[in-house]
Amino acid sequence: MSAGIDFLGFPAGATALVTGAASGIGLATAKLLLAQGLTVVGVDINEAGLAALDLGPAFVGLPLDTGDPEAVEQALAELRASVGPIGYLVNNAGPPSATPLTIEEGLARTAGSVQRVTAAWASGGLPAGASVVNVASVAGAVSGGPPPSVLAGSNSRPSNGWYAAGKAAVGGVTRHQAVSAAGGYRANAVAPGVIDTPRIGDLTSGAYGLLMIERSPLGRLGQPEEVARAIVFLLSPAASFINGVTLVVDGGGTLVY
């Protein structure tokens, strides 16, 4: 195969929307999509974080709380008018697992946010080949998160399960989207393991990080760019017959018991 062949196959002039784009997996995904020649609209509740980014003229930063239904509807309508059709969506925004939330709040800010943003994105019509990738977690697929004995050595505290419940629901929403979209767009998800991002904080450098490194067949934590590559592949035309899957990206860590 020639090195010059474009394997991913994104169409010229395509635009992607990435939520939670100011840092971590969202930022790594935005950078990779820009490298593929797409225009990228990056939204984040962290206005200062967005303003600090310098990703070039093909990147548009927009402060947005994806938990605010009216703000989401208005933002998507304005974006369609200003940048044109948005063929690709990455639903990455969401609160860190250490955030103290009730189960109800957690579901609203994970699966609820994913469905809300996706519905607003699709409501104005989509170009052919449109697709969405939702960011779930191994905590909602095959893992229950760190045990209390590990959390006791960090600044975090055991949650009531909202994160696991919410991320499991993201997988369910993804499967529903894959069927209900009826050819309008493809929907897939990624379920990252423990990824070395700023929001994980001291967990990756403390006992939990050491535990995950010890358990992982690859002997290390994941990097945001490694999750971004999976996201961009699933988003792209190269994955045109992949629909409704949740791809675990954890270095095989959850295979070890």
C-alpha positions as a LaTeX table, in Angstrom:
\begin{tabular}{lrrr}
\hline
Residue & $x$ (\AA) & $y$ (\AA) & $z$ (\AA) \\
\hline
Met1 & 0.00 & 0.00 & 0.00 \\
Ser2 & 1.35 & 3.41 & $-0.90$ \\
Ala3 & 2.25 & 5.66 & 2.00 \\
Gly4 & 0.35 & 8.44 & 0.24 \\
Ile5 & $-3.05$ & 6.74 & 0.46 \\
Asp6 & $-5.47$ & 8.46 & 2.86 \\
Phe7 & $-6.67$ & 5.50 & 4.88 \\
Leu8 & $-9.17$ & 7.37 & 7.08 \\
Gly9 & $-10.92$ & 9.01 & 4.14 \\
Phe10 & $-12.35$ & 12.16 & 5.71 \\
Pro11 & $-13.87$ & 14.30 & 2.95 \\
Ala12 & $-12.26$ & 17.61 & 2.06 \\
Gly13 & $-13.76$ & 20.54 & 3.93 \\
Ala14 & $-15.25$ & 18.38 & 6.70 \\
Thr15 & $-15.96$ & 19.82 & 10.14 \\
Ala16 & $-15.96$ & 18.05 & 13.50 \\
Leu17 & $-17.35$ & 19.12 & 16.86 \\
Val18 & $-15.45$ & 17.96 & 19.94 \\
Thr19 & $-16.88$ & 18.54 & 23.42 \\
Gly20 & $-14.56$ & 18.75 & 26.40 \\
Ala21 & $-11.81$ & 19.93 & 24.06 \\
Ala22 & $-9.76$ & 22.08 & 26.45 \\
Ser23 & $-7.63$ & 19.25 & 27.83 \\
Gly24 & $-6.97$ & 15.52 & 28.01 \\
Ile25 & $-8.65$ & 13.16 & 25.55 \\
Gly26 & $-10.74$ & 15.93 & 23.99 \\
Leu27 & $-7.71$ & 18.09 & 23.24 \\
Ala28 & $-5.75$ & 15.14 & 21.84 \\
Thr29 & $-8.72$ & 14.28 & 19.60 \\
Ala30 & $-9.05$ & 17.85 & 18.36 \\
Lys31 & $-5.35$ & 17.96 & 17.48 \\
Leu32 & $-5.52$ & 14.68 & 15.58 \\
Leu33 & $-8.59$ & 15.76 & 13.61 \\
Leu34 & $-6.87$ & 19.03 & 12.73 \\
Ala35 & $-3.88$ & 17.02 & 11.50 \\
Gln36 & $-6.28$ & 15.15 & 9.21 \\
Gly37 & $-7.29$ & 18.44 & 7.61 \\
Leu38 & $-10.66$ & 18.93 & 9.31 \\
Thr39 & $-12.02$ & 22.14 & 10.72 \\
Val40 & $-12.60$ & 21.51 & 14.43 \\
Val41 & $-15.02$ & 23.26 & 16.74 \\
Gly42 & $-13.91$ & 22.61 & 20.29 \\
Val43 & $-16.35$ & 23.34 & 23.11 \\
Asp44 & $-15.69$ & 23.21 & 26.83 \\
Ile45 & $-17.09$ & 24.59 & 30.05 \\
Asn46 & $-13.52$ & 25.69 & 30.84 \\
Glu47 & $-13.43$ & 29.05 & 29.07 \\
Ala48 & $-9.91$ & 29.91 & 30.25 \\
Gly49 & $-8.59$ & 26.55 & 29.10 \\
Leu50 & $-10.06$ & 27.05 & 25.64 \\
Ala51 & $-8.70$ & 30.59 & 25.39 \\
Ala52 & $-5.20$ & 29.33 & 26.19 \\
Leu53 & $-5.15$ & 26.97 & 23.21 \\
Asp54 & $-3.25$ & 27.92 & 20.08 \\
Leu55 & $-4.25$ & 25.32 & 17.50 \\
Gly56 & $-4.31$ & 27.42 & 14.36 \\
Pro57 & $-7.02$ & 28.96 & 12.15 \\
Ala58 & $-8.87$ & 25.68 & 11.56 \\
Phe59 & $-9.78$ & 25.48 & 15.25 \\
Val60 & $-12.77$ & 27.33 & 16.67 \\
Gly61 & $-13.07$ & 27.42 & 20.46 \\
Leu62 & $-16.49$ & 27.94 & 22.00 \\
Pro63 & $-17.25$ & 28.02 & 25.75 \\
Leu64 & $-20.29$ & 25.81 & 26.39 \\
Asp65 & $-21.87$ & 23.91 & 29.25 \\
Thr66 & $-23.23$ & 20.76 & 27.60 \\
Gly67 & $-25.48$ & 20.29 & 30.62 \\
Asp68 & $-27.49$ & 23.39 & 29.67 \\
Pro69 & $-30.17$ & 22.37 & 27.12 \\
Glu70 & $-30.95$ & 25.89 & 25.91 \\
Ala71 & $-27.27$ & 26.78 & 25.52 \\
Val72 & $-26.63$ & 23.59 & 23.55 \\
Glu73 & $-29.53$ & 24.21 & 21.15 \\
Gln74 & $-28.46$ & 27.82 & 20.58 \\
Ala75 & $-24.80$ & 26.96 & 20.11 \\
Leu76 & $-25.47$ & 24.23 & 17.54 \\
Ala77 & $-27.83$ & 26.48 & 15.57 \\
Glu78 & $-25.23$ & 29.26 & 15.52 \\
Leu79 & $-22.46$ & 26.89 & 14.53 \\
Arg80 & $-24.43$ & 25.52 & 11.60 \\
Ala81 & $-24.93$ & 29.09 & 10.40 \\
Ser82 & $-21.29$ & 30.09 & 10.84 \\
Val83 & $-19.25$ & 27.00 & 9.89 \\
Gly84 & $-21.76$ & 25.05 & 7.84 \\
Pro85 & $-22.68$ & 21.35 & 8.16 \\
Ile86 & $-20.92$ & 19.47 & 10.96 \\
Gly87 & $-20.48$ & 15.88 & 9.88 \\
Tyr88 & $-18.62$ & 14.52 & 12.89 \\
Leu89 & $-19.27$ & 14.72 & 16.62 \\
Val90 & $-17.18$ & 13.58 & 19.58 \\
Asn91 & $-19.12$ & 13.59 & 22.87 \\
Asn92 & $-16.25$ & 13.75 & 25.34 \\
Ala93 & $-17.40$ & 16.34 & 27.89 \\
Gly94 & $-18.39$ & 15.24 & 31.36 \\
Pro95 & $-17.50$ & 15.67 & 35.02 \\
Pro96 & $-14.50$ & 13.89 & 36.58 \\
Ser97 & $-15.25$ & 10.68 & 38.45 \\
Ala98 & $-14.30$ & 12.31 & 41.76 \\
Thr99 & $-17.10$ & 14.91 & 41.45 \\
Pro100 & $-19.67$ & 14.43 & 44.23 \\
Leu101 & $-22.94$ & 13.80 & 42.39 \\
Thr102 & $-26.10$ & 11.84 & 43.02 \\
Ile103 & $-26.96$ & 8.99 & 40.69 \\
Glu104 & $-29.62$ & 11.17 & 39.06 \\
Glu105 & $-27.21$ & 14.07 & 38.55 \\
Gly106 & $-24.53$ & 11.74 & 37.21 \\
Leu107 & $-26.85$ & 10.19 & 34.65 \\
Ala108 & $-28.00$ & 13.62 & 33.51 \\
Arg109 & $-24.43$ & 14.86 & 33.04 \\
Thr110 & $-23.15$ & 11.76 & 31.25 \\
Ala111 & $-25.71$ & 9.88 & 29.15 \\
Gly112 & $-28.13$ & 12.81 & 29.29 \\
Ser113 & $-25.52$ & 15.21 & 27.96 \\
Val114 & $-24.52$ & 12.79 & 25.19 \\
Gln115 & $-28.10$ & 12.41 & 23.99 \\
Arg116 & $-28.79$ & 16.13 & 24.28 \\
Val117 & $-25.79$ & 17.24 & 22.25 \\
Thr118 & $-26.29$ & 14.50 & 19.66 \\
Ala119 & $-29.95$ & 15.41 & 19.16 \\
Ala120 & $-29.09$ & 19.10 & 18.72 \\
Trp121 & $-26.29$ & 18.19 & 16.31 \\
Ala122 & $-28.53$ & 16.00 & 14.18 \\
Ser123 & $-31.61$ & 18.22 & 14.25 \\
Gly124 & $-30.44$ & 20.59 & 11.54 \\
Gly125 & $-29.64$ & 17.86 & 9.05 \\
Leu126 & $-26.36$ & 16.06 & 8.49 \\
Pro127 & $-24.10$ & 15.43 & 5.49 \\
Ala128 & $-23.69$ & 11.93 & 4.12 \\
Gly129 & $-21.37$ & 9.73 & 6.16 \\
Ala130 & $-21.95$ & 11.56 & 9.43 \\
Ser131 & $-20.89$ & 9.85 & 12.62 \\
Val132 & $-20.61$ & 10.31 & 16.36 \\
Val133 & $-18.24$ & 8.80 & 18.92 \\
Asn134 & $-19.22$ & 8.93 & 22.58 \\
Val135 & $-16.62$ & 8.65 & 25.32 \\
Ala136 & $-17.69$ & 6.10 & 27.93 \\
Ser137 & $-15.31$ & 4.33 & 30.35 \\
Val138 & $-14.26$ & 0.88 & 31.46 \\
Ala139 & $-15.97$ & 1.90 & 34.71 \\
Gly140 & $-19.25$ & 1.53 & 32.87 \\
Ala141 & $-18.33$ & $-1.56$ & 30.89 \\
Val142 & $-16.22$ & $-4.07$ & 32.77 \\
Ser143 & $-14.70$ & $-2.27$ & 35.76 \\
Gly144 & $-16.04$ & $-0.83$ & 39.00 \\
Gly145 & $-13.26$ & 1.66 & 39.62 \\
Pro146 & $-10.64$ & 1.81 & 42.39 \\
Pro147 & $-11.39$ & 0.11 & 45.72 \\
Pro148 & $-11.78$ & 2.20 & 48.90 \\
Ser149 & $-8.39$ & 1.00 & 50.17 \\
Val150 & $-6.72$ & 2.64 & 47.17 \\
Leu151 & $-8.80$ & 5.80 & 47.29 \\
Ala152 & $-7.93$ & 6.18 & 50.97 \\
Gly153 & $-4.39$ & 7.04 & 49.91 \\
Ser154 & $-5.48$ & 9.84 & 47.60 \\
Asn155 & $-7.46$ & 13.07 & 47.75 \\
Ser156 & $-10.48$ & 11.32 & 46.22 \\
Arg157 & $-13.28$ & 9.55 & 48.00 \\
Pro158 & $-15.45$ & 6.56 & 47.11 \\
Ser159 & $-18.44$ & 7.60 & 45.02 \\
Asn160 & $-22.00$ & 6.34 & 45.15 \\
Gly161 & $-21.57$ & 4.72 & 41.74 \\
Trp162 & $-22.82$ & 7.59 & 39.59 \\
Tyr163 & $-19.76$ & 7.42 & 37.34 \\
Ala164 & $-20.07$ & 3.70 & 36.62 \\
Ala165 & $-23.83$ & 4.04 & 36.11 \\
Gly166 & $-23.50$ & 7.08 & 33.89 \\
Lys167 & $-20.77$ & 5.63 & 31.70 \\
Ala168 & $-22.67$ & 2.35 & 31.37 \\
Ala169 & $-25.63$ & 4.43 & 30.21 \\
Val170 & $-23.43$ & 6.12 & 27.60 \\
Gly171 & $-22.89$ & 2.68 & 26.06 \\
Gly172 & $-26.64$ & 2.08 & 26.08 \\
Val173 & $-27.35$ & 5.45 & 24.49 \\
Thr174 & $-24.75$ & 4.69 & 21.83 \\
Arg175 & $-26.42$ & 1.42 & 20.90 \\
His176 & $-29.80$ & 3.15 & 20.79 \\
Gln177 & $-28.40$ & 5.89 & 18.54 \\
Ala178 & $-26.86$ & 3.33 & 16.21 \\
Val179 & $-30.29$ & 1.83 & 15.56 \\
Ser180 & $-32.57$ & 4.86 & 15.85 \\
Ala181 & $-30.47$ & 7.03 & 13.54 \\
Ala182 & $-31.65$ & 4.74 & 10.72 \\
Gly183 & $-28.78$ & 5.53 & 8.39 \\
Gly184 & $-28.61$ & 9.22 & 9.25 \\
Tyr185 & $-25.36$ & 8.73 & 11.12 \\
Arg186 & $-23.25$ & 6.01 & 12.70 \\
Ala187 & $-22.77$ & 5.92 & 16.48 \\
Asn188 & $-19.95$ & 4.23 & 18.37 \\
Ala189 & $-18.23$ & 4.65 & 21.71 \\
Val190 & $-14.83$ & 4.20 & 23.30 \\
Ala191 & $-14.32$ & 3.02 & 26.87 \\
Pro192 & $-10.92$ & 4.23 & 28.05 \\
Gly193 & $-9.14$ & 2.66 & 30.99 \\
Val194 & $-6.96$ & 4.72 & 33.31 \\
Ile195 & $-5.52$ & 7.44 & 31.09 \\
Asp196 & $-2.81$ & 9.81 & 32.26 \\
Thr197 & $-4.70$ & 13.11 & 32.02 \\
Pro198 & $-4.75$ & 16.16 & 34.31 \\
Arg199 & $-8.27$ & 15.47 & 35.57 \\
Ile200 & $-7.24$ & 12.10 & 37.04 \\
Gly201 & $-4.97$ & 14.04 & 39.37 \\
Asp202 & $-3.02$ & 12.18 & 42.01 \\
Leu203 & $-4.68$ & 8.85 & 41.24 \\
Thr204 & $-2.26$ & 8.12 & 38.40 \\
Ser205 & 0.82 & 9.04 & 40.43 \\
Gly206 & $-0.33$ & 7.31 & 43.62 \\
Ala207 & $-1.44$ & 3.85 & 44.66 \\
Tyr208 & $-4.14$ & 3.54 & 42.01 \\
Gly209 & $-1.77$ & 4.40 & 39.19 \\
Leu210 & 0.77 & 1.90 & 40.49 \\
Leu211 & $-1.96$ & $-0.75$ & 40.75 \\
Met212 & $-3.07$ & $-0.13$ & 37.17 \\
Ile213 & 0.50 & $-0.26$ & 35.88 \\
Glu214 & 1.06 & $-3.52$ & 37.72 \\
Arg215 & $-2.15$ & $-5.03$ & 36.30 \\
Ser216 & $-1.68$ & $-3.87$ & 32.74 \\
Pro217 & $-0.17$ & $-6.36$ & 30.29 \\
Leu218 & 1.54 & $-3.36$ & 28.68 \\
Gly219 & 3.01 & $-2.21$ & 32.00 \\
Arg220 & 1.94 & 1.43 & 31.83 \\
Leu221 & $-0.95$ & 3.86 & 31.87 \\
Gly222 & $-2.61$ & 5.01 & 28.66 \\
Gln223 & $-1.99$ & 8.35 & 27.01 \\
Pro224 & $-4.71$ & 10.68 & 25.69 \\
Glu225 & $-3.35$ & 10.39 & 22.15 \\
Glu226 & $-3.87$ & 6.63 & 22.20 \\
Val227 & $-7.57$ & 7.06 & 22.95 \\
Ala228 & $-7.80$ & 9.87 & 20.38 \\
Arg229 & $-6.55$ & 7.54 & 17.63 \\
Ala230 & $-9.34$ & 5.07 & 18.39 \\
Ile231 & $-11.90$ & 7.88 & 18.41 \\
Val232 & $-10.76$ & 9.32 & 15.10 \\
Phe233 & $-10.75$ & 5.90 & 13.44 \\
Leu234 & $-14.30$ & 5.11 & 14.58 \\
Leu235 & $-15.41$ & 8.58 & 13.52 \\
Ser236 & $-13.88$ & 8.26 & 10.05 \\
Pro237 & $-15.17$ & 6.75 & 6.80 \\
Ala238 & $-12.59$ & 3.98 & 7.33 \\
Ala239 & $-15.00$ & 2.58 & 9.96 \\
Ser240 & $-18.02$ & 2.90 & 7.68 \\
Phe241 & $-19.46$ & $-0.53$ & 8.58 \\
Ile242 & $-18.81$ & $-0.28$ & 12.33 \\
Asn243 & $-21.92$ & 0.84 & 14.17 \\
Gly244 & $-23.07$ & 0.54 & 17.78 \\
Val245 & $-19.86$ & $-0.81$ & 19.30 \\
Thr246 & $-18.11$ & 0.24 & 22.50 \\
Leu247 & $-14.37$ & $-0.20$ & 22.01 \\
Val248 & $-12.38$ & $-0.73$ & 25.20 \\
Val249 & $-9.07$ & 1.16 & 25.09 \\
Asp250 & $-7.21$ & 0.10 & 28.23 \\
Gly251 & $-4.09$ & $-1.79$ & 27.18 \\
Gly252 & $-5.75$ & $-5.02$ & 28.25 \\
Gly253 & $-5.83$ & $-3.99$ & 31.90 \\
Thr254 & $-9.39$ & $-5.16$ & 32.50 \\
Leu255 & $-8.50$ & $-8.63$ & 31.20 \\
Val256 & $-6.40$ & $-9.25$ & 34.32 \\
Tyr257 & $-8.24$ & $-10.28$ & 37.49 \\
\hline
\end{tabular}
